[in-house]
């Protein structure tokens, strides 16, 4: 069976994002559906998104990486962030143009501290003349998949002693974090046998 890569999530009254259950009516899951904020999001990140067949699917994954950078959910070095953003720029506005790049970066926030890396973004972007949006999206995914926090979405939990931990479901299985430090991984194949 093919994995379901995407889902719809809604924002709870406590500002947590919660996945909608596709088989249940929305009004049974969301308190005030008319006022609810819903968004499409990646639910499952494949280990190698370059293997995705559909160009549009890769584009949607690249948009998720863009959102994760902007929301500081995907941590990486400033240099790597600049590299990813430069490919997003190429995908969104095409070849480098001094005025176009500057204007676009003024209006669009890819990172909270974007000013710090803006010169690097532009320097990288100058190198991609003629690169198509599809090639740029592919590059975004290739860079992102090598990051330690690729595909990691934290879910708050507590261990037996009551210590706050974060859980994440990934292609590897269930990953346990204390803060941003990985402390354990429960392999997917072992979990499958547990039930």
N, C-alpha and C positions, 0 to 999 in steps of 0.2 A: 504494500500500500504506500502511496505517496504521502509524505508528511504534509500537514497543513501548515504552510509557512506564515500565513497572515490571519489576523483576527481583528475584531472590533473591540475596543476598550472604551470604558466610560469613566468619568472622573467622579469619585464619591464625594459626599459632603465634607469629608476630611481631606480632600484633594489627593487621594490615592487613585491610581489608575487600576481598574479592575476589568478583567476579560469578560465579555458577554458570552454566555453559554449559547451557542448557535441553535440548540434544539428547544430552548425555552423562550416564551414571549418576553419582549423587552420590558413591558409593564410589570412583569413579575420579578424583574431583576433590578430595575432602576426606579427610585422613589418618584421623581417627577420627570417622566420621559420627555415632556415638551421643553424643559429647561436643561436637559442633560447635554453635556459636551461629550461627543463621540469622536473617535478617530481610528483610522486604519493603522495598524502597527504590525511589525514583524513579531510573530509569536515563537518561531523556531528558526534559528540560524544554522544553515548547513555548514559543515566543516570547510567545504570548498565551494563558495558561491560562484566561482568561475565555471563550475560544471552545470549551472542552471542553463537550460536550453533557451528559454524565452528572453529576448532583449528587454521587454517590458518588465518582467519579473526582476531582472538585474537592476533596472532603473528604480523600482520600488525599494529594493534593498539599499541602493545608494541614497535614496531619500531618507531611509531610516538611519543610516550612518550619519547623514547630515544633521538630523534631529538630535541624535544621541550626542554628537559633538556640541551642538548649541546648548543642550540641557546638561552638559557636563556628566553624561552617563558613560561616555566612552573616554577613558583617560589615556593620554598618550603624551609624548614629548611635544614641545612647541614646533619642532622641525617636522615631525610626522603630521601634526595637525595642519601645518602650512601646506604640506605636500597633498594631503587629502583635499583641502579646500581649493588648492590650485586646480585639481582635476574636476572638482565640482564646478568651479568657474568656467572651465573649458566646456563642460557639458551644458551649462546653463546659458552662457553668452557667446561661446565660440572663441575664435582666436584672440590673442592678446591685443588690447588697444589701450594705450596709456590712460586716456580720459574715461573710456568705457569701464575699465577695471576699477579705477578710483571711485567713480560714481556708483558702480554696483556695490562695492565694498562699503561705501558710506551708508547706503540704503539697507543692505542685507547683512544681518548678524549671523555669522557662522560659528563664532566663539564669543564667550563673554569678554575675553581680553584680546580681542582681534587686533587692536592697534599694535600690540607688541610684535605680532608676526606678519603684519601687512606687507612689509617690504619683501619678506621671504616668499609670501604667497605670490606676489607679482613676479618675482624673479623666477620661480618655478613655472608659473603660467606662460611666460615668454617662450618656454621650450616646446610647447605642444602644438605649434602651428600645424593645421590640417588634421588634427586628431578629432575624430567624430564623437558625438555625445555617447554613443554606445561604447566606444573604446575608453572614453573617460570614466564612465560608470564602472566598467570592468576594472580599471586601475584603482578606483576608490575601494572596490571590494577586495582586490588583491592586497592592498596595503592594510586595510582594516582587519582582514582575517588573521593576520600575523600578530595582532595586538593581544596582549594577555586578557584584556577585558572584552574582546570581541564576543558578541552574543550573550553577554552576561547582563541579566536584569535581576536586581536584588528584590527579594521578598523578605520582609522582616520576620524574625522568629526568635525563639529563646531555646537554649539547651536545657538539659535536666536540672542544672544548677541555677537556672534563671538568667544566665548570661545572654545578653543580646547578640544574636548572630544574623547573618544574611544568607539566604539560600538562593540558588539560581539553578534553573534547569537548562542544560546545554546539550550539545551533540555528544558530549562525553558522559553525561549522566547528571546527577545532582551534585552541585558544588557548594561547599560550605565555606563561608568567609567570616572572619572576625574583623570588623571594619572593612578595609579593602584587601586584607591579606587572606589568601586561600589557605585553609587549614585542613580540608579533607575533600575527597571526591568519591562519590559512590557510583561506580561504573554502571552504565546503562544496562549492560548484559546481566549483571548481578541483580539489579532491581527487577528486571523482567521476570526472573525466576522466583522472586519473593512472594508473588501472589499465587 
